[in-house]
Structures are given as C-alpha cells and as structure tokens.
C-alpha cells in the first residue's frame, strides 16, 4: 500500500510541475501576443497544441493510475 501511495504521489508531483511549466510558457506567449500579429497566430496554434498535449497527458495519467490499482488489487 505504501509503495502505491508513493508512486501516485510522485506522479501527481510531476503533473503539477508540468502544469506550472505550461502555465509559465502560456504567460510568456500571452505577453508576446500584445506586440505582433504573427505571434498571435503562432500562439493560437501553440495553444491548441498545448490543449491536445494536456488531454494526452491526462489520459496517460488516468491509464497509469488504473494500471497501478489493478496491479495492487490484482484484478
């Protein structure tokens, strides 16, 4: 049980780090939007890519948690 909790805690910590770093990049790009139209188009494209990445990453995390729970309970 302790091993499962440690693994889940570690994965949640990495998820937090990834979300914070994505937020920092979005803030930086948001500042660049103010100055040029090209950057606006680039940022909108990157924003769509970031949203897609977040969905894939969350799907992976849910799959990983499911796998760990099944391994723990041997379902």
C-alpha positions as CSV (number, residue, x, y, z in Angstrom):
1,X,0.0,0.0,0.0
2,X,2.8,2.4,0.9
3,X,4.5,1.7,-2.5
4,X,1.3,2.5,-4.4
5,X,0.8,5.8,-2.5
6,X,4.4,6.8,-3.1
7,X,4.1,6.2,-6.8
8,X,0.8,8.1,-7.1
9,X,2.3,11.0,-5.1
10,X,5.3,11.1,-7.3
11,X,3.2,11.1,-10.5
12,X,1.0,13.9,-9.1
13,X,4.0,15.9,-8.3
14,X,5.2,15.6,-11.9
15,X,1.8,16.5,-13.1
16,X,1.9,19.7,-11.0
17,X,5.4,20.6,-12.4
18,X,4.2,20.0,-15.9
19,X,1.1,22.2,-15.4
20,X,3.1,25.0,-13.8
21,X,5.7,25.0,-16.6
22,X,2.9,25.0,-19.2
23,X,1.4,28.0,-17.4
24,X,4.7,29.9,-17.5
25,X,5.1,29.3,-21.2
26,X,1.5,30.5,-21.8
27,X,2.1,33.6,-19.8
28,X,5.2,34.4,-21.8
29,X,3.4,33.8,-25.1
30,X,0.5,35.9,-23.8
31,X,2.9,38.8,-23.3
32,X,4.2,38.4,-26.8
33,X,0.7,38.5,-28.3
34,X,0.5,42.2,-27.4
35,X,3.3,43.1,-29.8
36,X,2.8,41.3,-33.1
37,X,0.1,39.6,-35.2
38,X,2.4,36.8,-36.3
39,X,3.0,35.9,-32.7
40,X,-0.8,35.9,-32.2
41,X,-1.3,33.3,-34.9
42,X,1.6,31.3,-33.5
43,X,0.3,31.4,-30.0
44,X,-3.2,30.3,-31.1
45,X,-1.6,27.4,-32.9
46,X,0.6,26.6,-29.9
47,X,-2.4,26.9,-27.5
48,X,-4.3,24.3,-29.5
49,X,-1.2,22.0,-29.4
50,X,-0.9,22.5,-25.6
51,X,-4.5,21.7,-25.1
52,X,-4.0,18.5,-27.1
53,X,-0.9,17.6,-25.1
54,X,-2.8,18.1,-21.8
55,X,-5.5,15.7,-23.0
56,X,-3.0,13.1,-24.0
57,X,-1.0,13.6,-20.7
58,X,-4.2,13.3,-18.6
59,X,-5.2,10.2,-20.5
60,X,-1.8,8.7,-19.7
61,X,-2.1,9.6,-16.0
62,X,-5.5,8.0,-15.7
63,X,-4.3,4.9,-17.5
64,X,-1.2,4.7,-15.2
65,X,-3.4,5.0,-12.1
66,X,-5.7,2.4,-13.4
67,X,-2.8,0.1,-14.0
68,X,-1.3,0.6,-10.6
69,X,-4.7,0.0,-8.9
70,X,-5.2,-3.2,-10.9
71,X,-1.7,-4.3,-10.0
72,X,-2.3,-3.6,-6.4
73,X,-5.6,-5.4,-6.2
74,X,-4.7,-7.9,-8.9
75,X,-8.0,-7.5,-10.7
